[in-house]
Amino acid sequence: MSADAYHAPKTSPRLETLDVLSIGMSLDVFRQGQVWKALQKQNAIQAEALHVGSILPMDPKKYPISASDKDMAYSKREADALELGLKNFLEKWPIPTVTVVRGWNPSTPNLRFTPEETQESLSVMVNDIRVPAGLHWHRIANLQDGIVCNDTPEGVLEAVFRLFERHPDLPAVLIYANDGINMAGSLSSRDITLKSLGGGSGPRVPGTLTDTMVALIVGRPERVDWLRQYAPYTKVNENRIDPEFRGWGWRKPPVEFRPTRFIPQPWTARALEQWDALPVLARLHRPVSVPLTRPDTGERLKREALT
């Protein structure tokens, strides 16, 4: 076997798709498929309901009222999204992570928290949620420059594609998006009251923010193929469900392992077993920009051309 088979890929072609390996979602009172079921139910009752209404319960009694209960519900929602998205993923490997939140300007006067405090908080947020989510064996590695504060973060997807192209050894990325009353309050000026955002004690007010969290894992599964050459030589842990690399077994691999930025250690047979069990739920296509004007005159295209 060629020695190249024992080394991480050194280059990457332009990528047009990424595999969606896992997703976890909290939409206020709903989790995962409950969102789709609620949409279908509403649409069956009123065919055009998706265009005019909300699937969320309209009864304020369905929501927490006290400030402490609202905070607990928010914490549970963000932990549930991470747990649902990460629980079946490979353990003990630090998954590179991008954190996406609403727009934030560090120059805003009278911020509720200093820019330094906010940067620090956002950089550790996902890892801090990990333990409450019950993910004790999972590892989070927030990327440098991996904090995105933007109200329209479509550019995140293009940036993720470029990240995979710059780092051919990168097999997967976790994108964690978090928005809601608590996040809005944390990133806003003290001149904006928490009450106006829907925080504090009191019944839910229609039109206030909805807590929404998504944990999305995208990857290129073929990028771990080189690690398969080393797996038979890794030590089998006493706890056989533990995928962590703890050294070589009685045999050493014929080619020395070369760590990379995102693969600092070999993967064990158990680690690859967890990886191979991940289904490909969908394929995420690279964003494409399409001009809505005529190339010759610059005139905006008419509606007929857009349908």
Backbone as numpy.savetxt, mean C-alpha at the origin, in Angstrom:
# Nx Ny Nz CAx CAy CAz Cx Cy Cz
25.06 -25.21 -14.58 24.22 -24.01 -14.58 25.09 -22.77 -14.58
24.70 -21.78 -15.38 25.46 -20.54 -15.47 25.50 -19.82 -14.13
26.64 -19.17 -13.86 26.76 -18.41 -12.61 25.77 -17.26 -12.57
25.34 -16.78 -13.74 24.37 -15.68 -13.77 23.06 -16.06 -13.11
22.74 -17.36 -13.13 21.49 -17.81 -12.53 21.49 -17.61 -11.02
22.68 -17.39 -10.44 22.81 -17.21 -8.99 22.87 -15.74 -8.60
22.68 -14.85 -9.55 22.78 -13.42 -9.25 21.50 -12.70 -9.63
21.25 -11.61 -8.92 20.05 -10.80 -9.18 20.14 -10.17 -10.56
19.00 -9.91 -11.19 19.02 -9.22 -12.48 19.72 -7.86 -12.35
20.46 -7.50 -13.38 21.22 -6.24 -13.34 20.54 -5.12 -14.12
19.63 -5.48 -15.00 18.92 -4.47 -15.79 17.44 -4.83 -15.84
16.65 -3.84 -16.21 15.21 -4.06 -16.34 14.73 -3.42 -17.63
13.88 -4.13 -18.37 13.25 -3.48 -19.53 12.21 -2.48 -19.05
11.68 -1.69 -19.95 10.56 -0.83 -19.59 9.38 -1.73 -19.23
8.77 -1.46 -18.11 7.67 -2.29 -17.62 6.33 -1.65 -17.96
5.43 -2.45 -18.46 4.09 -1.96 -18.78 3.05 -2.45 -17.77
3.39 -3.49 -17.01 2.44 -4.01 -16.01 3.18 -4.41 -14.74
2.46 -4.37 -13.64 2.91 -4.94 -12.38 1.80 -5.86 -11.88
2.18 -6.97 -11.27 1.18 -7.89 -10.73 0.66 -7.38 -9.39
-0.65 -7.41 -9.22 -1.25 -7.10 -7.93 -1.27 -8.40 -7.12
-0.47 -8.45 -6.06 -0.30 -9.67 -5.28 -1.19 -9.71 -4.05
-1.61 -8.56 -3.58 -2.48 -8.54 -2.40 -3.09 -7.15 -2.25
-4.25 -7.11 -1.60 -4.89 -5.83 -1.32 -5.70 -5.93 -0.04
-5.60 -4.90 0.77 -6.42 -4.79 1.98 -7.11 -3.45 1.97
-8.39 -3.42 2.32 -9.14 -2.17 2.22 -10.08 -1.98 3.40
-10.06 -0.78 3.95 -11.05 -0.34 4.93 -11.72 0.90 4.38
-13.02 0.85 4.20 -13.79 2.02 3.79 -14.82 2.27 4.88
-14.41 3.04 5.87 -15.27 3.34 7.00 -15.76 2.05 7.65
-17.05 1.73 7.54 -17.59 0.54 8.22 -17.40 -0.73 7.40
-16.91 -0.62 6.17 -16.78 -1.78 5.29 -15.33 -2.25 5.20
-15.17 -3.55 4.92 -13.86 -4.15 4.68 -13.93 -4.99 3.41
-12.86 -4.97 2.65 -12.67 -5.84 1.50 -13.91 -5.94 0.60
-14.38 -7.17 0.37 -15.50 -7.40 -0.54 -16.82 -6.83 -0.09
-16.90 -6.42 1.18 -18.14 -5.80 1.65 -18.45 -4.53 0.85
-17.41 -3.87 0.39 -17.60 -2.65 -0.40 -18.32 -2.97 -1.71
-17.83 -4.00 -2.40 -18.42 -4.38 -3.68 -19.85 -4.88 -3.49
-20.08 -5.66 -2.43 -21.43 -6.16 -2.16 -22.40 -5.01 -1.89
-21.93 -4.01 -1.15 -22.79 -2.86 -0.86 -23.10 -2.08 -2.13
-22.12 -1.95 -3.02 -22.35 -1.26 -4.29 -23.38 -2.01 -5.14
-23.23 -3.34 -5.20 -24.17 -4.14 -5.98 -25.58 -4.06 -5.42
-25.68 -4.13 -4.09 -26.99 -4.06 -3.45 -27.66 -2.73 -3.73
-26.89 -1.66 -3.61 -27.46 -0.33 -3.86 -27.88 -0.18 -5.31
-27.08 -0.69 -6.22 -27.38 -0.56 -7.64 -28.62 -1.37 -8.03
-28.85 -2.51 -7.34 -30.03 -3.32 -7.62 -31.30 -2.61 -7.19
-31.19 -1.81 -6.13 -32.36 -1.07 -5.64 -32.65 0.14 -6.52
-31.59 0.83 -6.92 -31.73 2.04 -7.74 -30.63 2.02 -8.79
-31.03 1.84 -10.04 -30.06 1.60 -11.11 -29.01 2.69 -11.23
-29.38 3.92 -10.99 -28.43 5.02 -11.12 -27.87 5.47 -9.78
-28.02 4.63 -8.75 -27.61 5.04 -7.40 -26.12 5.32 -7.31
-25.32 4.63 -8.12 -23.87 4.81 -8.03 -23.47 6.23 -8.41
-24.33 6.93 -9.14 -24.00 8.27 -9.59 -24.51 9.35 -8.64
-25.40 8.99 -7.75 -26.05 10.03 -6.95 -25.95 9.83 -5.45
-25.58 8.65 -5.00 -25.63 8.39 -3.56 -24.36 7.78 -3.02
-24.41 7.42 -1.75 -23.30 6.80 -1.06 -23.75 5.44 -0.53
-22.84 4.49 -0.50 -23.17 3.18 0.05 -23.07 3.17 1.57
-22.52 4.22 2.15 -22.35 4.26 3.60 -23.69 4.44 4.30
-23.87 3.85 5.48 -25.11 4.03 6.23 -25.37 5.50 6.51
-26.61 5.91 6.38 -26.98 7.30 6.61 -27.41 7.57 8.06
-27.62 6.51 8.82 -28.05 6.66 10.21 -26.86 7.01 11.09
-26.83 8.20 11.71 -25.69 8.58 12.57 -25.44 7.61 13.71
-26.47 6.85 14.11 -26.31 5.90 15.21 -25.43 4.72 14.82
-25.17 4.55 13.53 -24.31 3.47 13.06 -22.82 3.79 13.25
-22.52 5.00 13.73 -21.13 5.45 13.84 -20.81 5.82 15.29
-19.53 5.75 15.67 -19.13 6.16 17.02 -19.43 7.64 17.26
-19.72 7.97 18.51 -20.10 9.34 18.85 -19.03 10.05 19.67
-18.48 9.38 20.67 -17.48 10.04 21.51 -16.15 10.15 20.77
-15.34 11.13 21.15 -14.04 11.35 20.50 -13.15 10.12 20.65
-13.16 9.50 21.83 -12.30 8.33 22.05 -12.75 7.15 21.19
-14.07 6.97 21.05 -14.56 5.88 20.21 -14.22 6.13 18.74
-14.26 7.39 18.31 -13.88 7.72 16.93 -12.41 7.40 16.69
-11.56 7.72 17.66 -10.14 7.43 17.53 -9.89 5.93 17.47
-10.61 5.18 18.30 -10.46 3.72 18.30 -10.90 3.13 16.97
-12.00 3.65 16.42 -12.49 3.16 15.13 -11.48 3.45 14.03
-10.88 4.64 14.06 -9.88 5.01 13.06 -8.67 4.07 13.14
-8.19 3.82 14.35 -7.04 2.94 14.53 -7.35 1.52 14.06
-8.57 1.07 14.33 -8.96 -0.28 13.89 -9.03 -0.35 12.37
-9.52 0.70 11.75 -9.65 0.70 10.29 -8.28 0.66 9.62
-7.33 1.45 10.12 -6.02 1.47 9.48 -5.27 0.16 9.74
-5.47 -0.44 10.91 -4.83 -1.73 11.20 -5.45 -2.85 10.37
-6.77 -2.83 10.21 -7.44 -3.86 9.42 -6.96 -3.85 7.98
-6.82 -2.67 7.39 -6.37 -2.58 6.00 -4.98 -3.19 5.84
-4.08 -2.87 6.77 -2.72 -3.41 6.68 -2.72 -4.91 6.90
-3.49 -5.38 7.88 -3.55 -6.82 8.15 -4.08 -7.58 6.94
-5.17 -7.10 6.36 -5.77 -7.78 5.22 -4.85 -7.78 4.01
-4.06 -6.73 3.86 -3.17 -6.65 2.71 -1.87 -7.41 2.88
-1.44 -7.60 4.13 -0.10 -8.13 4.37 -0.07 -9.51 5.02
-1.20 -9.97 5.57 -1.17 -11.18 6.40 -0.70 -12.42 5.65
-0.99 -12.53 4.37 -0.58 -13.71 3.60 0.73 -13.49 2.84
1.35 -12.34 3.06 2.58 -12.03 2.34 3.78 -12.64 3.08
4.87 -12.74 2.35 6.13 -13.26 2.87 6.54 -12.58 4.17
6.85 -13.38 5.19 7.28 -12.85 6.49 8.80 -12.72 6.55
9.25 -11.86 7.43 10.66 -11.64 7.75 11.45 -10.92 6.66
10.83 -10.66 5.51 11.51 -9.85 4.49 11.02 -8.42 4.59
11.92 -7.43 4.74 11.49 -6.02 4.84 10.93 -5.54 3.50
9.62 -5.44 3.42 9.01 -5.04 2.15 9.13 -3.53 1.97
9.73 -3.07 0.87 9.82 -1.64 0.60 8.42 -1.02 0.54
8.27 0.12 1.20 6.93 0.68 1.42 6.85 2.14 1.01
5.77 2.48 0.32 5.44 3.86 -0.03 4.18 4.24 0.74
4.21 5.36 1.44 3.07 5.83 2.23 2.44 7.03 1.53
1.13 6.96 1.29 0.42 8.01 0.55 -0.64 8.63 1.46
-0.57 9.95 1.61 -1.57 10.67 2.41 -2.02 11.91 1.63
-2.94 12.67 2.22 -3.47 13.86 1.55 -2.41 14.95 1.43
-2.73 15.98 0.65 -1.80 17.08 0.45 -1.42 17.76 1.76
-0.16 18.14 1.85 0.37 18.78 3.06 1.46 19.74 2.66
1.37 20.96 3.18 2.36 21.99 2.88 3.10 22.35 4.16
4.39 22.02 4.27 5.13 22.31 5.51 5.26 23.80 5.80
4.93 24.64 4.81 5.01 26.09 5.02 3.69 26.69 5.52
2.67 25.87 5.68 1.38 26.37 6.16 1.55 26.98 7.56
1.03 28.19 7.77 1.15 28.81 9.10 0.38 28.04 10.17
0.94 28.04 11.37 0.25 27.50 12.55 -0.14 26.03 12.39
0.76 25.23 11.85 0.50 23.80 11.70 0.27 23.15 13.06
-0.55 22.11 13.04 -0.84 21.40 14.29 0.41 20.68 14.81
1.24 20.22 13.90 2.52 19.59 14.25 3.62 20.21 13.39
4.83 20.26 13.91 5.93 20.83 13.15 6.24 19.95 11.94
6.85 20.51 10.89 7.21 19.69 9.73 8.08 18.50 10.11
8.98 18.70 11.07 9.85 17.60 11.49 9.04 16.49 12.15
8.10 16.88 12.99 7.26 15.89 13.66 6.41 15.12 12.65
5.88 15.84 11.67 5.04 15.19 10.66 5.85 14.22 9.81
7.03 14.65 9.37 7.89 13.77 8.56 8.24 12.50 9.33
8.60 12.66 10.58 8.95 11.50 11.40 7.75 10.59 11.59
6.60 11.17 11.87 5.39 10.38 12.09 5.01 9.58 10.86
5.05 10.22 9.69 4.67 9.53 8.46 5.68 8.46 8.07
6.95 8.68 8.39 7.98 7.72 8.01 7.88 6.41 8.80
7.28 6.47 9.98 7.17 5.25 10.81 5.73 4.77 10.94
4.80 5.45 10.29 3.38 5.15 10.49 3.03 3.70 10.18
3.42 3.21 9.02 3.03 1.86 8.62 3.65 0.83 9.56
4.90 1.02 9.92 5.53 0.07 10.83 4.89 0.12 12.21
4.45 1.29 12.63 3.78 1.41 13.93 2.42 0.71 13.92
1.79 0.63 12.76 0.49 -0.05 12.65 0.67 -1.56 12.62
1.86 -2.01 12.26 2.12 -3.44 12.02 1.76 -4.32 13.23
2.20 -3.94 14.41 1.94 -4.77 15.59 0.46 -4.78 15.97
-0.23 -3.61 16.04 -1.67 -3.65 16.29 -2.43 -4.49 15.25
-1.86 -4.60 14.05 -2.49 -5.41 13.01 -2.19 -6.90 13.18
-1.38 -7.25 14.18 -1.05 -8.65 14.42 0.00 -9.21 13.49
0.78 -8.35 12.87 1.77 -8.78 11.87 3.16 -8.83 12.50
3.32 -9.65 13.52 4.55 -9.64 14.32 5.76 -10.15 13.54
5.57 -11.01 12.57 6.70 -11.55 11.81 6.94 -10.80 10.50
6.10 -9.87 10.19 6.30 -9.10 8.96 7.24 -7.93 9.23
7.86 -7.46 8.16 8.83 -6.37 8.28 8.49 -5.27 7.26
8.62 -4.02 7.70 8.34 -2.86 6.86 9.63 -2.07 6.66
9.92 -1.69 5.43 11.08 -0.84 5.13 10.59 0.36 4.35
10.26 1.44 5.06 9.77 2.63 4.36 10.89 3.20 3.49
10.58 3.40 2.23 11.59 3.88 1.29 11.99 5.31 1.58
13.25 5.61 1.32 13.68 7.00 1.37 12.91 7.76 0.29
12.39 8.92 0.64 11.50 9.66 -0.26 10.23 8.86 -0.57
9.85 7.99 0.37 8.68 7.14 0.17 7.41 7.69 0.79
7.40 8.99 1.11 6.21 9.64 1.64 5.62 10.54 0.56
4.37 10.30 0.19 3.70 11.10 -0.84 2.53 11.83 -0.20
2.58 13.16 -0.21 1.50 14.00 0.33 0.87 14.73 -0.84
-0.24 14.22 -1.33 -0.83 14.78 -2.54 -2.30 14.41 -2.61
-3.14 15.38 -2.94 -4.57 15.11 -3.06 -4.93 14.38 -4.34
-4.06 14.42 -5.34 -4.29 13.71 -6.59 -3.04 12.91 -6.94
-2.82 11.80 -6.23 -1.52 11.11 -6.33 -1.42 10.10 -7.47
-2.03 10.43 -8.64 -1.91 9.50 -9.76 -0.44 9.26 -10.14
0.40 10.27 -9.91 1.81 10.13 -10.24 2.51 9.07 -9.43
1.90 8.62 -8.33 2.50 7.58 -7.51 2.72 6.32 -8.34
1.76 5.96 -9.16 1.87 4.73 -9.94 3.03 4.80 -10.92
3.17 5.91 -11.63 4.29 6.06 -12.55 5.61 6.00 -11.79
5.65 6.62 -10.60 6.87 6.59 -9.79 7.20 5.17 -9.36
6.19 4.37 -9.06 6.43 2.98 -8.65 6.98 2.17 -9.82
6.44 2.38 -11.01 6.98 1.69 -12.18 8.45 2.05 -12.39
8.77 3.32 -12.25 10.17 3.75 -12.42 11.06 3.17 -11.33
10.51 3.03 -10.13 11.27 2.44 -9.04 11.67 1.00 -9.38
10.73 0.23 -9.91 11.04 -1.14 -10.31 12.08 -1.17 -11.42
12.03 -0.21 -12.33 12.99 -0.19 -13.43 14.38 0.22 -12.97
14.45 1.11 -11.99 15.76 1.53 -11.46 16.41 0.44 -10.63
15.61 -0.44 -10.06 16.13 -1.47 -9.16 15.66 -2.84 -9.63
16.41 -3.47 -10.53 15.99 -4.76 -11.09 15.89 -5.88 -10.06
16.49 -5.68 -8.88 16.41 -6.71 -7.84 15.14 -6.60 -7.01
14.35 -5.55 -7.21 13.16 -5.29 -6.39 12.00 -6.17 -6.83
11.53 -7.09 -5.97 10.44 -7.97 -6.38 9.04 -7.47 -6.04
8.91 -6.61 -5.01 7.57 -6.19 -4.59 7.64 -4.89 -3.80
6.53 -4.15 -3.81 6.40 -2.90 -3.06 5.02 -2.86 -2.41
4.99 -2.35 -1.19 3.73 -2.10 -0.50 3.38 -0.62 -0.64
2.20 -0.33 -1.15 1.69 1.05 -1.21 0.57 1.15 -0.17
0.78 2.00 0.82 -0.22 2.14 1.89 -0.78 3.56 1.85
-2.08 3.67 1.55 -2.76 4.96 1.47 -3.70 5.12 2.66
-3.65 6.29 3.28 -4.41 6.51 4.52 -5.02 7.91 4.49
-6.34 7.98 4.61 -6.99 9.29 4.69 -8.21 9.20 5.59
-8.54 10.31 6.20 -9.69 10.36 7.10 -9.60 11.56 8.02
-10.47 11.58 9.01 -10.55 12.72 9.92 -9.24 12.93 10.67
-8.69 11.86 11.23 -7.47 12.00 12.02 -6.29 12.46 11.18
-6.18 11.90 9.97 -5.07 12.30 9.10 -5.22 13.75 8.68
-6.44 14.15 8.32 -6.68 15.54 7.92 -6.34 16.49 9.06
-6.72 16.12 10.27 -6.42 16.97 11.42 -4.93 17.08 11.68
-4.22 15.96 11.54 -2.78 15.95 11.81 -2.01 16.81 10.83
-2.49 16.91 9.60 -1.75 17.63 8.55 -2.24 19.06 8.35
-3.22 19.49 9.12 -3.82 20.80 8.89 -3.33 21.84 9.89
-3.75 23.07 9.66 -3.44 24.18 10.55 -4.34 24.13 11.79
-3.83 24.67 12.88 -4.65 24.77 14.09 -5.84 25.71 13.88
-5.78 26.51 12.83 -6.89 27.41 12.52 -8.12 26.64 12.03
-7.91 25.39 11.62 -9.02 24.52 11.20 -9.37 23.62 12.38
-10.56 23.74 12.90 -10.93 22.96 14.08 -11.18 21.50 13.71
-10.85 20.61 14.63 -11.11 19.19 14.42 -12.61 18.93 14.28
-13.40 19.74 14.98 -14.86 19.59 14.93 -15.36 19.80 13.51
-14.77 20.77 12.81 -15.22 21.06 11.44 -14.89 19.92 10.48
-13.90 19.11 10.84 -13.52 17.97 10.01 -14.35 16.73 10.32
-15.07 16.78 11.44 -15.85 15.61 11.86 -15.29 14.96 13.10
-14.25 15.55 13.69 -13.64 14.98 14.88 -14.32 15.44 16.15
-13.74 15.06 17.27 -14.32 15.43 18.55 -15.59 14.65 18.84
-16.17 14.86 20.01 -17.39 14.15 20.38 -18.59 14.74 19.67
-19.52 13.88 19.33 -20.73 14.30 18.64 -21.09 13.34 17.53
-22.36 13.29 17.14 -22.78 12.37 16.08 -22.16 12.74 14.74
-22.10 11.76 13.88 -21.54 12.00 12.55 -22.39 13.01 11.79
-21.70 13.90 11.09 -22.38 14.94 10.31 -22.24 14.59 8.83
-23.36 14.51 8.10 -23.27 14.22 6.66 -22.34 15.20 5.96
-21.53 14.66 5.06 -20.61 15.51 4.31 -19.22 15.60 4.90
-19.04 15.08 6.13 -17.70 15.09 6.72 -16.88 13.94 6.16
-15.60 13.92 6.48 -14.67 12.99 5.88 -14.99 11.53 6.19
-14.62 10.68 5.26 -14.76 9.23 5.42 -13.38 8.62 5.60
-13.23 7.74 6.58 -11.95 7.05 6.77 -11.77 6.00 5.68
-10.66 6.10 4.96 -10.37 5.16 3.89 -8.90 4.79 3.92
-8.61 3.50 4.00 -7.23 3.01 4.01 -7.10 1.84 3.04
-6.02 1.82 2.28 -5.76 0.73 1.34 -4.30 0.31 1.46
-4.08 -1.00 1.55 -2.73 -1.58 1.50 -2.65 -2.42 0.23
-1.83 -1.99 -0.71 -1.73 -2.64 -2.02 -0.30 -3.12 -2.25
-0.15 -4.40 -2.55 1.18 -4.96 -2.84 1.25 -5.27 -4.33
2.22 -4.68 -5.00 2.45 -4.94 -6.42 3.86 -5.49 -6.59
4.06 -6.30 -7.63 5.39 -6.88 -7.79 5.62 -7.49 -9.15
6.83 -8.05 -9.27 7.24 -8.80 -10.45 7.78 -10.14 -9.94
6.92 -11.16 -9.88 7.31 -12.43 -9.25 8.55 -13.09 -9.85
8.81 -12.87 -11.14 9.96 -13.53 -11.77 11.29 -13.05 -11.22
11.28 -11.94 -10.50 12.54 -11.37 -10.03 13.14 -12.13 -8.84
12.44 -13.11 -8.32 13.02 -13.90 -7.22 13.56 -15.23 -7.72
13.52 -15.47 -9.03 13.95 -16.77 -9.54 15.39 -17.10 -9.17
16.26 -16.09 -9.15 17.67 -16.35 -8.82 17.83 -16.84 -7.38
16.90 -16.46 -6.51 16.97 -16.89 -5.12 16.65 -18.37 -4.96
15.99 -18.94 -5.94 15.64 -20.36 -5.87 16.88 -21.25 -5.91
17.96 -20.74 -6.49 19.19 -21.53 -6.55 19.80 -21.74 -5.16
19.54 -20.78 -4.26 20.14 -20.85 -2.93 19.26 -21.55 -1.90
17.96 -21.59 -2.15 17.03 -22.12 -1.15 17.37 -23.53 -0.67
17.76 -24.46 -1.55 18.05 -25.82 -1.07 19.24 -25.89 -0.11
20.05 -24.85 -0.08 21.25 -24.87 0.77 21.02 -24.16 2.10
19.88 -23.52 2.27 19.63 -22.78 3.51 19.26 -23.74 4.64
19.58 -23.32 5.84 19.29 -24.13 7.03 17.78 -24.17 7.27
17.27 -25.35 7.61 15.86 -25.48 7.99 15.74 -25.11 9.46
14.93 -24.11 9.76 14.81 -23.65 11.13 14.10 -24.67 12.01
14.43 -24.63 13.30 13.78 -25.53 14.25 12.27 -25.33 14.22
11.86 -24.07 14.15 10.46 -23.75 13.92 10.26 -23.69 12.41
9.70 -24.73 11.85 9.69 -24.89 10.40 8.83 -23.86 9.67
7.95 -23.17 10.40 7.15 -22.16 9.72 7.85 -20.80 9.69
9.01 -20.72 10.33 9.78 -19.47 10.35 10.60 -19.38 9.06
10.35 -18.36 8.22 11.05 -18.26 6.94 12.39 -17.53 7.00
12.81 -17.10 8.18 14.02 -16.28 8.27 15.28 -17.08 7.93
16.19 -16.45 7.22 17.48 -17.08 6.90 18.38 -17.03 8.13
18.85 -18.19 8.57 19.73 -18.27 9.74 21.03 -19.01 9.43
21.40 -18.99 8.18 22.67 -19.62 7.82 22.46 -20.76 6.83
23.58 -21.33 6.40 23.55 -22.44 5.45 23.45 -23.76 6.20
22.94 -24.75 5.51 22.85 -26.09 6.07 24.19 -26.80 5.97
24.15 -28.12 5.88 25.41 -28.88 5.84 26.13 -28.72 4.51
25.40 -28.23 3.49 26.04 -27.95 2.20 26.07 -26.45 1.96
27.10 -26.02 1.27 27.20 -24.61 0.88 26.87 -24.47 -0.60
26.27 -23.35 -1.01 25.97 -23.17 -2.44 27.25 -23.08 -3.26
27.21 -23.51 -4.52 28.41 -23.48 -5.35 28.86 -22.07 -5.73
27.95 -21.10 -5.64 28.27 -19.71 -5.97 27.96 -18.85 -4.75
28.90 -17.99 -4.38 28.71 -17.14 -3.20 27.52 -16.20 -3.40
26.71 -16.07 -2.36 25.56 -15.17 -2.41 26.02 -13.72 -2.36
25.47 -12.90 -3.26 25.79 -11.47 -3.29 24.55 -10.68 -2.88
24.58 -10.06 -1.72 23.41 -9.28 -1.29 23.19 -8.07 -2.18
21.95 -7.67 -2.30 21.59 -6.46 -3.05 20.86 -5.52 -2.10
20.52 -4.35 -2.60 19.85 -3.37 -1.75 18.56 -3.92 -1.15
17.77 -4.60 -1.97 16.47 -5.07 -1.50 16.44 -6.54 -1.12
17.50 -7.26 -1.43 17.60 -8.67 -1.03 18.91 -8.82 -0.25
18.91 -8.44 1.03 20.15 -8.48 1.80 20.57 -9.89 2.22
19.62 -10.84 2.21 19.90 -12.21 2.62 19.24 -13.19 1.66
19.74 -14.43 1.61 19.05 -15.44 0.81 17.64 -15.71 1.35
16.80 -16.21 0.50 15.47 -16.64 0.93 15.48 -18.15 1.15
14.84 -18.57 2.21 14.77 -19.99 2.51 13.67 -20.65 1.68
13.65 -21.99 1.74 12.59 -22.72 1.04 11.22 -22.32 1.57
11.14 -22.08 2.89 9.87 -21.66 3.49 9.46 -20.27 2.97
10.42 -19.37 2.81 10.12 -18.04 2.29 9.57 -18.13 0.87
10.19 -18.95 0.04 9.71 -19.10 -1.33 8.36 -19.79 -1.37
8.12 -20.67 -0.41 6.80 -21.31 -0.32 5.72 -20.25 -0.07
6.01 -19.32 0.84 5.05 -18.24 1.10 4.88 -17.36 -0.14
5.99 -17.06 -0.80 5.94 -16.21 -1.99 5.12 -16.87 -3.10
5.37 -18.15 -3.35 4.69 -18.85 -4.44 3.20 -19.04 -4.18
2.80 -18.95 -2.92 1.38 -19.11 -2.59 0.56 -17.85 -2.89
1.26 -16.74 -3.19 0.54 -15.50 -3.47 -0.15 -15.57 -4.83
-1.44 -15.32 -4.89 -2.12 -15.30 -6.19 -1.86 -13.98 -6.91
-1.95 -14.01 -8.22 -1.93 -12.76 -8.98 -3.38 -12.33 -9.14
-3.79 -11.32 -8.37 -5.19 -10.90 -8.34 -5.58 -10.11 -9.58
-4.62 -9.37 -10.12 -4.88 -8.53 -11.29 -3.55 -8.03 -11.81
-3.59 -7.33 -12.92 -2.38 -6.70 -13.44 -2.62 -5.20 -13.54
-1.70 -4.48 -12.94 -1.78 -3.02 -12.92 -1.03 -2.49 -14.14
-1.72 -1.79 -15.01 -1.10 -1.27 -16.22 -0.53 0.12 -15.97
0.56 0.38 -16.63 1.23 1.66 -16.47 0.32 2.79 -16.96
0.26 3.89 -16.21 -0.60 5.00 -16.64 -0.17 5.52 -18.01
-1.16 5.88 -18.80 -0.93 6.44 -20.13 -1.59 7.81 -20.21
-0.84 8.80 -20.64 -1.39 10.15 -20.80 -1.91 10.33 -22.22
-3.14 10.74 -22.34 -3.76 10.95 -23.65 -4.21 12.41 -23.75
-3.69 13.17 -24.72 -4.10 14.58 -24.85 -5.56 14.67 -25.29
-6.27 15.65 -24.78 -7.67 15.87 -25.14 -7.81 17.02 -26.13
-6.72 17.33 -26.82 -6.74 18.39 -27.83 -6.24 17.85 -29.16
-6.64 18.49 -30.23 -6.18 18.10 -31.57 -4.71 18.46 -31.71
-3.88 17.54 -32.23 -2.45 17.83 -32.34 -2.12 18.95 -33.33
-3.02 19.17 -34.32 -2.72 20.17 -35.35 -3.16 21.57 -34.96
-4.31 21.68 -34.30 -4.85 23.01 -33.98 -4.83 23.34 -32.49
-4.67 22.32 -31.66 -4.73 22.55 -30.22 -6.15 22.69 -29.71
-7.13 22.53 -30.60 -8.54 22.64 -30.22 -8.95 21.44 -29.38
-9.75 21.69 -28.36 -10.20 20.61 -27.49 -11.09 19.65 -28.28
-10.88 18.36 -28.08 -11.68 17.36 -28.78 -13.14 17.45 -28.35
-14.03 17.20 -29.29 -15.45 17.22 -28.98 -15.84 15.93 -28.27
-16.97 15.98 -27.64 -17.41 14.86 -26.81 -17.46 13.55 -27.59
-17.87 13.61 -28.86 -18.01 12.39 -29.65 -16.67 11.66 -29.77
-15.60 12.42 -29.78 -14.28 11.80 -29.94 -13.79 11.17 -28.65
-14.44 11.49 -27.55 -13.98 10.99 -26.25 -14.76 9.77 -25.80
-15.75 9.35 -26.59 -16.59 8.21 -26.19 -16.40 7.06 -27.15
